Amino acid sequence: MMRHYSRTALRRLYVRQAGQRRSFPSSTASSGIISDSVERFRNETFSSRRCFSDNLLGYSPMASKPDTASANKETKMPTAHEVSTSGGVWAPTSAKRDKITELKIALEEGQETLDDAATPGQKLDLDLTDGLIAIVNVVDQGGRSQDLLLDEFDVWLEKNESNLPEQLDRSQWEEYLTRVSQHAETLQHRRSTECLREVRDFYEWEQTGDDGDDEALAKVNDLHPSAEAFDGCVLRLQFGLVQAAADHLAKSWDELTTMTDADIDRAAVRDAELESQASTLSRDKMHAVLRAFATGTCADSVEALWKLTDRDDDGLLDQVEMDRVATLSLVPVQNALETLFKDCIEAYPVRAELPSLDEEDEVEPKSPGWRARRLEKKAKKRLLKLFSNAIKCHFEDEVEMPHRLRCIYAWSDKAHQDNATESVLVDSHGASSVLGAAGRKRYVELEPKISHPEFLEVQQEHFTHLDHVGAEIMKSFREDLLVDQGKGRQNQELMR
């Protein structure tokens, strides 16, 4: 079970148990305050907890193409272990993980993790990252479903349903989503940014249940962080997701309404005319997407986007549409996380010391001089660059999402067309071929469509990253941060 605690309260408990009343410098924020076993567990969790599909190698493009012509041939989905041991095109490691391994080998005596080797300033960055991870883990699982602001937003959506037609054209779609984005931003700002000042104080670890120290800590009431501050951060991210989803959907009209080549080919086989772009989109499906990003899990967002993309309501999508759903589920999370990260580093200086243990002390940092302001600006710029790189590269390059999606489509046992490709001869003008018909003919290969349950069957084995998008991005950012910090320490040693 994941529990959230306050770093300040943990330090206070440590002092109380030791029978002393002394303040610890910020360099002991991560180590030397919590017991070695708890700290070791936390760092091993972040460094070693990976999806089972992280070792997935994929299938070799040099292998023979599977026979899809046989209608009765059953498709067997390989497991991640089978794919890994068979060899393929995906590297089982990466340059980033190799560098992390190199840095771990270079640890000095008494240092068990890279967190132990971090300098006091670097520990502050790691604390900020851990606090954001605690927030994101809650939001990925649905966030806070019971709150007055969330209820107010749901009532606002229901009120607007009666004022909108069931099918929205382009102008109505973009205008309404702009209003949704503005309303979500208003509700988000109803929560003060003061809660973001305490992000570095949020602490999370998984209790094993058989560790006496963990049980003792769990029984202390004052270990929990301020519920108001933590819930405020969670709600800000939830409304940030709604705002980012509304903004992205408003810009995605062409992507959502443009017919795929497979749809045009199927219409040609049926000798039917099909417009290249749909003229309307469903209001109810759009509201389902907004509610999924507000109070649903990552899987709920994928399912709602699947239904929005499925214009004929048969539950089936082409491979291109399936890829589109996965991309649409990522972009709002990426944009919302980037906004939250910027707000966090602006709410409290990233190089200011943690608050004192004494409750009566002020948490306002002292006014910095010009040198401190320059270091602060440089640190913020570096953090923003690392976070932007993690958002841009993690799913596209490190997870290799396009290749995983191709594997999901290829390995799924599709009931449509008995999981076989159909070749149909049609006229160049679209009419089905008949004997004696004049004009140029062409073959059209109709690939089978995939349903959402068939997609989930393979995705939950080979692409579990899609079930916790925010946590995946934050995990990648933390690894990038450890690598950047390790390189900095190596460069300082070389200069020395």
C-alpha positions as CSV (number, residue, x, y, z in Angstrom):
1,M,0.0,0.0,0.0
2,M,1.3,3.4,-1.0
3,R,1.3,6.0,1.8
4,H,2.1,9.7,1.7
5,Y,4.1,11.4,4.4
6,S,5.7,14.7,5.2
7,R,9.5,15.0,5.1
8,T,9.4,17.7,7.7
9,A,7.3,15.5,10.1
10,L,9.7,12.6,9.5
11,R,12.6,14.7,10.5
12,R,10.7,15.9,13.6
13,L,10.0,12.3,14.5
14,Y,13.6,11.4,14.1
15,V,14.7,14.2,16.5
16,R,12.0,13.2,19.0
17,Q,13.1,9.6,19.1
18,A,16.7,10.6,19.5
19,G,15.8,12.8,22.4
20,Q,17.3,15.9,20.8
21,R,16.0,19.1,19.5
22,R,18.3,20.2,16.8
23,S,17.8,21.2,13.2
24,F,19.3,19.3,10.3
25,P,20.7,21.0,7.2
26,S,19.0,20.5,3.9
27,S,21.7,18.0,2.9
28,T,20.1,15.4,5.2
29,A,16.7,15.8,3.7
30,S,16.8,12.5,1.8
31,S,19.5,10.5,3.8
32,G,20.3,10.4,7.5
33,I,16.8,11.3,8.6
34,I,14.8,8.2,7.6
35,S,16.2,4.9,8.5
36,D,18.6,3.3,6.1
37,S,16.2,0.5,5.4
38,V,13.3,2.8,4.4
39,E,15.6,5.0,2.3
40,R,17.2,2.0,0.6
41,F,13.7,0.6,-0.2
42,R,12.6,3.9,-1.7
43,N,15.6,4.3,-4.0
44,E,15.5,0.7,-5.0
45,T,11.8,1.1,-5.8
46,F,12.4,4.0,-8.2
47,S,15.5,2.5,-9.8
48,S,14.3,-1.0,-10.3
49,R,10.5,-0.9,-10.6
50,R,9.9,-1.3,-14.3
51,C,7.2,-2.7,-16.5
52,F,7.6,-6.3,-17.5
53,S,7.5,-5.2,-21.1
54,D,10.7,-3.1,-20.7
55,N,12.7,-6.0,-21.9
56,L,10.5,-6.5,-24.9
57,L,12.7,-6.9,-28.0
58,G,10.0,-7.0,-30.6
59,Y,9.9,-9.3,-33.6
60,S,12.5,-9.3,-36.3
61,P,11.5,-7.5,-39.5
62,M,13.6,-10.2,-41.3
63,A,11.2,-12.9,-40.2
64,S,8.7,-14.3,-42.7
65,K,5.4,-12.5,-42.8
66,P,2.7,-14.5,-41.0
67,D,0.1,-16.1,-43.2
68,T,-3.1,-14.1,-42.8
69,A,-4.9,-15.7,-45.7
70,S,-5.9,-18.7,-43.6
71,A,-9.2,-17.8,-42.0
72,N,-9.2,-20.6,-39.5
73,K,-5.6,-20.1,-38.3
74,E,-5.5,-19.0,-34.6
75,T,-3.2,-16.2,-33.7
76,K,-1.2,-16.8,-30.6
77,M,0.0,-13.7,-28.8
78,P,3.7,-14.1,-27.6
79,T,4.5,-13.2,-24.1
80,A,7.1,-10.5,-23.3
81,H,9.5,-13.3,-22.2
82,E,9.1,-15.2,-25.4
83,V,9.7,-12.1,-27.5
84,S,12.7,-11.1,-25.5
85,T,14.4,-14.5,-25.8
86,S,13.7,-14.8,-29.5
87,G,15.7,-11.8,-30.5
88,G,14.6,-8.8,-32.5
89,V,15.1,-5.1,-33.2
90,W,14.6,-3.6,-29.8
91,A,17.7,-3.1,-27.6
92,P,17.3,-4.6,-24.1
93,T,19.1,-1.5,-22.7
94,S,19.7,2.1,-23.5
95,A,22.5,4.6,-23.2
96,K,20.8,6.2,-20.2
97,R,20.6,3.0,-18.3
98,D,24.2,2.1,-19.2
99,K,25.2,5.5,-17.8
100,I,23.2,4.9,-14.6
101,T,25.0,1.5,-14.2
102,E,28.3,3.2,-14.7
103,L,27.5,5.8,-12.1
104,K,26.4,3.1,-9.6
105,I,29.7,1.3,-10.1
106,A,31.6,4.5,-9.3
107,L,29.8,5.0,-5.9
108,E,32.1,5.5,-3.0
109,E,32.1,3.6,0.3
110,G,29.0,4.1,2.3
111,Q,26.9,5.1,-0.7
112,E,24.4,2.6,-1.7
113,T,22.3,4.6,-4.3
114,L,22.8,7.5,-6.5
115,D,20.7,9.6,-4.1
116,D,23.4,9.1,-1.5
117,A,26.0,10.6,-3.8
118,A,23.9,13.7,-4.6
119,T,25.0,17.1,-3.3
120,P,22.7,19.1,-1.1
121,G,21.4,21.1,-4.1
122,Q,20.9,18.0,-6.1
123,K,18.9,16.4,-3.3
124,L,16.5,19.3,-3.4
125,D,15.8,18.5,-7.1
126,L,15.3,14.9,-6.3
127,D,12.9,15.8,-3.5
128,L,10.9,18.0,-5.9
129,T,10.7,15.1,-8.3
130,D,9.6,12.6,-5.7
131,G,6.9,15.0,-4.6
132,L,5.6,15.3,-8.1
133,I,5.7,11.5,-8.5
134,A,3.5,11.1,-5.4
135,I,1.0,13.5,-7.0
136,V,1.1,11.9,-10.4
137,N,0.6,8.4,-9.0
138,V,-2.7,9.5,-7.4
139,V,-3.9,11.2,-10.6
140,D,-3.1,8.3,-12.8
141,Q,-5.4,6.2,-10.7
142,G,-8.3,8.6,-10.9
143,G,-7.3,11.4,-8.6
144,R,-9.7,12.9,-6.1
145,S,-13.2,11.9,-7.4
146,Q,-15.0,13.7,-4.5
147,D,-14.5,17.4,-4.3
148,L,-16.7,20.5,-4.5
149,L,-14.8,21.9,-7.5
150,L,-15.1,18.6,-9.4
151,D,-18.8,18.4,-8.6
152,E,-19.2,22.0,-9.8
153,F,-17.4,21.1,-13.1
154,D,-19.7,18.1,-13.6
155,V,-22.8,20.2,-13.0
156,W,-21.4,22.8,-15.5
157,L,-21.1,20.1,-18.2
158,E,-24.6,18.8,-17.6
159,K,-26.0,22.3,-17.8
160,N,-24.3,22.8,-21.2
161,E,-25.5,19.5,-22.6
162,S,-29.1,20.9,-22.8
163,N,-27.8,23.9,-24.7
164,L,-25.8,22.0,-27.3
165,P,-27.0,19.7,-30.2
166,E,-26.0,16.1,-30.0
167,Q,-23.8,16.5,-33.1
168,L,-21.4,19.5,-33.2
169,D,-20.0,21.0,-36.4
170,R,-16.5,22.5,-36.5
171,S,-17.3,26.0,-35.2
172,Q,-19.5,24.7,-32.4
173,W,-16.8,22.1,-31.4
174,E,-14.0,24.6,-31.2
175,E,-16.0,27.3,-29.6
176,Y,-17.4,25.0,-26.9
177,L,-14.0,23.4,-26.1
178,T,-12.5,26.8,-25.7
179,R,-15.1,27.6,-23.1
180,V,-14.4,24.3,-21.4
181,S,-10.7,25.1,-21.3
182,Q,-11.3,28.6,-19.8
183,H,-13.7,27.2,-17.2
184,A,-11.2,24.5,-16.2
185,E,-8.5,27.2,-15.8
186,T,-10.8,29.2,-13.6
187,L,-11.5,26.3,-11.3
188,Q,-7.8,25.4,-11.2
189,H,-6.9,28.9,-10.0
190,R,-9.5,28.6,-7.2
191,R,-6.9,26.4,-5.6
192,S,-4.1,28.7,-4.4
193,T,-0.6,28.2,-5.7
194,E,0.6,28.1,-2.0
195,C,0.0,24.3,-2.1
196,L,2.8,24.0,-4.7
197,R,5.3,25.4,-2.2
198,E,5.1,22.1,-0.3
199,V,5.6,19.7,-3.1
200,R,9.2,18.9,-2.0
201,D,7.7,17.9,1.4
202,F,5.5,15.1,-0.1
203,Y,7.0,11.7,0.5
204,E,5.7,8.3,-0.6
205,W,6.8,4.7,-0.1
206,E,5.2,1.3,-0.3
207,Q,4.7,-0.3,3.1
208,T,5.6,-4.0,3.1
209,G,3.5,-4.8,6.2
210,D,6.1,-7.0,7.7
211,D,8.7,-4.3,8.5
212,G,8.5,-3.2,12.1
213,D,9.9,0.2,11.4
214,D,7.3,0.8,8.7
215,E,4.5,-0.2,11.0
216,A,5.8,2.2,13.7
217,L,6.0,5.1,11.3
218,A,2.5,4.4,9.9
219,K,1.0,4.7,13.4
220,V,2.3,8.3,13.9
221,N,-0.4,10.7,13.0
222,D,1.8,13.7,12.3
223,L,3.7,12.0,9.5
224,H,1.0,12.7,7.0
225,P,1.5,15.9,4.9
226,S,-1.0,18.6,4.9
227,A,-4.1,17.1,3.4
228,E,-5.2,20.4,2.0
229,A,-1.8,21.1,0.3
230,F,-1.6,17.6,-1.2
231,D,-5.2,17.5,-2.4
232,G,-4.8,21.0,-3.8
233,C,-1.8,19.8,-5.9
234,V,-3.8,16.8,-7.1
235,L,-6.8,18.9,-8.1
236,R,-4.6,21.4,-9.9
237,L,-3.2,18.6,-12.0
238,Q,-6.7,17.1,-12.6
239,F,-8.1,20.4,-13.9
240,G,-4.8,20.9,-15.8
241,L,-5.6,17.6,-17.6
242,V,-9.1,18.8,-18.5
243,Q,-7.8,22.1,-19.8
244,A,-5.0,20.4,-21.8
245,A,-7.5,17.8,-23.2
246,A,-10.0,20.5,-24.2
247,D,-7.2,22.5,-25.9
248,H,-5.9,19.5,-27.8
249,L,-9.3,18.3,-28.9
250,A,-10.1,21.7,-30.2
251,K,-7.0,21.6,-32.4
252,S,-7.6,18.0,-33.5
253,W,-10.8,18.5,-35.5
254,D,-9.1,17.5,-38.8
255,E,-7.4,14.5,-37.2
256,L,-10.6,13.2,-35.7
257,T,-12.8,13.8,-38.8
258,T,-10.6,12.8,-41.7
259,M,-11.4,9.4,-43.1
260,T,-8.6,6.9,-43.3
261,D,-7.6,5.2,-46.5
262,A,-9.0,2.0,-45.2
263,D,-12.5,3.6,-44.8
264,I,-12.3,5.0,-48.3
265,D,-11.4,1.5,-49.7
266,R,-14.2,-0.2,-47.8
267,A,-16.7,2.4,-49.2
268,A,-15.3,1.7,-52.7
269,V,-16.0,-2.1,-52.2
270,R,-19.6,-1.3,-51.2
271,D,-19.9,0.9,-54.2
272,A,-20.8,3.8,-51.8
273,E,-19.8,7.4,-51.8
274,L,-17.9,8.5,-48.7
275,E,-16.9,12.1,-47.8
276,S,-13.2,12.5,-47.1
277,Q,-14.0,14.3,-43.8
278,A,-16.9,14.0,-41.4
279,S,-19.0,17.1,-40.8
280,T,-19.9,16.6,-37.1
281,L,-18.7,14.9,-34.0
282,S,-20.6,13.6,-31.0
283,R,-21.2,15.9,-28.0
284,D,-21.7,13.1,-25.5
285,K,-18.5,11.3,-26.5
286,M,-16.6,14.5,-26.1
287,H,-18.0,15.0,-22.6
288,A,-17.0,11.4,-21.8
289,V,-13.4,12.2,-22.8
290,L,-13.4,15.3,-20.6
291,R,-14.8,13.4,-17.6
292,A,-12.3,10.6,-18.1
293,F,-9.4,13.0,-18.0
294,A,-10.9,14.8,-14.9
295,T,-11.7,11.8,-12.6
296,G,-10.8,8.7,-14.6
297,T,-7.7,6.5,-14.9
298,C,-5.4,6.4,-17.9
299,A,-7.3,3.4,-19.1
300,D,-10.6,5.3,-18.9
301,S,-9.1,8.0,-21.1
302,V,-8.1,5.5,-23.8
303,E,-11.5,3.9,-23.8
304,A,-13.3,7.3,-24.1
305,L,-11.0,8.4,-26.9
306,W,-11.6,5.0,-28.6
307,K,-15.4,5.6,-28.6
308,L,-14.9,9.2,-29.9
309,T,-12.7,8.0,-32.8
310,D,-15.2,5.2,-33.6
311,R,-17.7,7.2,-35.7
312,D,-19.8,4.3,-36.9
313,D,-20.2,2.9,-33.3
314,D,-19.3,-0.7,-34.2
315,G,-16.4,-0.7,-31.6
316,L,-13.8,-1.4,-34.3
317,L,-10.9,0.8,-35.5
318,D,-8.3,0.6,-38.2
319,Q,-4.6,0.4,-37.2
320,V,-4.2,4.1,-38.1
321,E,-7.1,5.1,-35.8
322,M,-5.8,2.9,-33.0
323,D,-2.4,4.7,-33.2
324,R,-4.3,8.0,-33.2
325,V,-6.1,7.0,-29.9
326,A,-2.8,6.2,-28.2
327,T,-1.3,9.6,-29.2
328,L,-4.4,11.5,-28.2
329,S,-4.2,10.0,-24.7
330,L,-0.6,11.1,-24.3
331,V,-0.6,14.7,-25.4
332,P,-2.9,16.2,-22.6
333,V,-0.9,14.4,-19.9
334,Q,2.4,15.7,-21.3
335,N,1.1,19.3,-21.6
336,A,-0.5,19.3,-18.1
337,L,2.6,17.9,-16.5
338,E,4.8,20.5,-18.1
339,T,2.5,23.3,-16.9
340,L,2.5,21.8,-13.3
341,F,6.3,21.5,-13.3
342,K,6.7,25.1,-14.4
343,D,4.3,26.3,-11.7
344,C,6.1,24.3,-9.0
345,I,9.6,25.7,-9.7
346,E,8.1,29.2,-9.8
347,A,6.1,28.8,-6.6
348,Y,9.2,28.2,-4.4
349,P,12.9,28.7,-5.2
350,V,14.5,25.4,-6.3
351,R,17.8,26.2,-4.5
352,A,16.2,27.4,-1.2
353,E,16.7,25.3,1.8
354,L,13.9,23.2,3.2
355,P,11.8,24.7,6.0
356,S,13.2,24.4,9.6
357,L,11.9,21.8,11.9
358,D,10.5,24.4,14.3
359,E,6.9,25.0,13.6
360,E,7.0,28.7,14.4
361,D,9.7,29.4,11.8
362,E,8.8,31.2,8.6
363,V,9.1,29.2,5.4
364,E,9.9,32.3,3.3
365,P,13.5,32.0,2.0
366,K,15.8,34.9,2.6
367,S,16.2,37.5,-0.2
368,P,19.0,36.2,-2.4
369,G,21.9,38.2,-3.7
370,W,22.9,38.5,-7.4
371,R,25.0,35.3,-7.3
372,A,22.2,33.3,-5.8
373,R,19.7,34.7,-8.3
374,R,22.0,33.7,-11.2
375,L,22.4,30.1,-9.8
376,E,18.7,29.9,-9.3
377,K,18.0,31.0,-12.9
378,K,20.5,28.5,-14.2
379,A,19.1,25.7,-12.1
380,K,15.5,26.4,-13.3
381,K,16.6,26.5,-16.9
382,R,18.4,23.2,-16.6
383,L,15.4,21.5,-14.9
384,L,13.0,22.8,-17.6
385,K,15.2,21.5,-20.3
386,L,15.5,18.1,-18.8
387,F,11.8,17.9,-18.2
388,S,11.0,19.0,-21.7
389,N,13.3,16.4,-23.1
390,A,11.7,13.6,-21.0
391,I,8.3,14.5,-22.3
392,K,9.5,14.6,-25.8
393,C,11.6,11.5,-25.9
394,H,10.3,9.0,-23.4
395,F,7.4,7.4,-25.2
396,E,8.6,8.1,-28.7
397,D,12.3,6.9,-28.3
398,E,12.7,5.1,-25.1
399,V,9.5,3.1,-25.0
400,E,9.3,3.0,-28.8
401,M,5.6,3.4,-28.8
402,P,5.1,3.3,-32.6
403,H,6.7,-0.2,-32.7
404,R,4.8,-1.4,-29.7
405,L,1.5,-0.3,-31.4
406,R,2.5,-2.2,-34.5
407,C,3.1,-5.3,-32.4
408,I,-0.3,-4.9,-30.6
409,Y,-2.1,-4.8,-33.9
410,A,-0.1,-7.7,-35.4
411,W,-0.5,-10.0,-32.4
412,S,-4.1,-9.3,-31.4
413,D,-6.6,-12.0,-32.2
414,K,-9.0,-9.9,-34.3
415,A,-12.5,-11.4,-34.9
416,H,-13.2,-9.0,-37.7
417,Q,-12.7,-10.7,-41.1
418,D,-11.4,-13.7,-39.1
419,N,-8.2,-11.8,-38.6
420,A,-7.4,-12.1,-42.3
421,T,-6.7,-9.6,-45.0
422,E,-9.3,-9.5,-47.8
423,S,-8.2,-8.7,-51.4
424,V,-11.0,-7.2,-53.5
425,L,-11.0,-6.1,-57.1
426,V,-12.7,-2.8,-57.6
427,D,-13.1,-0.2,-60.4
428,S,-10.7,2.7,-60.3
429,H,-13.9,4.8,-59.9
430,G,-14.9,2.9,-56.8
431,A,-17.6,0.5,-58.1
432,S,-17.1,-3.2,-57.3
433,S,-15.9,-5.3,-60.2
434,V,-18.5,-7.3,-62.1
435,L,-18.1,-9.5,-65.2
436,G,-18.1,-7.4,-68.4
437,A,-17.6,-4.1,-66.6
438,A,-15.4,-1.7,-68.5
439,G,-12.7,0.5,-67.1
440,R,-9.5,0.1,-65.1
441,K,-9.5,-2.3,-62.2
442,R,-7.4,-2.4,-59.1
443,Y,-6.9,-4.7,-56.1
444,V,-7.8,-3.3,-52.6
445,E,-6.4,-5.1,-49.5
446,L,-8.7,-4.6,-46.6
447,E,-6.9,-5.2,-43.3
448,P,-9.1,-6.4,-40.3
449,K,-10.2,-4.0,-37.7
450,I,-9.4,-4.3,-34.0
451,S,-11.8,-3.9,-31.1
452,H,-11.0,-2.3,-27.7
453,P,-11.0,-5.6,-25.7
454,E,-8.7,-7.2,-28.3
455,F,-6.4,-4.1,-28.0
456,L,-6.4,-4.4,-24.2
457,E,-5.5,-8.1,-24.3
458,V,-2.1,-7.3,-25.9
459,Q,-1.6,-3.9,-24.5
460,Q,-1.7,-5.1,-20.9
461,E,1.1,-7.5,-21.7
462,H,3.4,-5.5,-24.0
463,F,2.5,-1.8,-23.4
464,T,1.5,-1.3,-19.8
465,H,3.2,2.1,-19.9
466,L,-0.1,3.4,-21.3
467,D,-1.9,2.6,-18.0
468,H,0.2,5.1,-16.0
469,V,1.4,7.8,-18.5
470,G,2.3,10.4,-15.9
471,A,4.3,8.1,-13.7
472,E,6.2,6.9,-16.8
473,I,7.2,10.4,-17.7
474,M,8.2,11.3,-14.1
475,K,10.2,8.1,-13.9
476,S,12.1,8.9,-17.1
477,F,12.7,12.5,-15.8
478,R,14.1,11.2,-12.5
479,E,16.5,8.9,-14.4
480,D,17.6,11.8,-16.6
481,L,18.1,13.9,-13.5
482,L,20.3,11.2,-11.9
483,V,22.4,11.0,-15.1
484,D,22.8,14.8,-15.4
485,Q,23.8,15.0,-11.7
486,G,26.3,12.2,-12.1
487,K,27.9,13.7,-15.1
488,G,28.2,17.0,-13.2
489,R,30.0,15.3,-10.3
490,Q,32.3,13.6,-12.8
491,N,33.1,16.8,-14.5
492,Q,33.8,18.5,-11.2
493,E,36.2,15.7,-10.2
494,L,38.0,16.0,-13.6
495,M,38.4,19.8,-13.1
496,R,39.7,19.3,-9.6
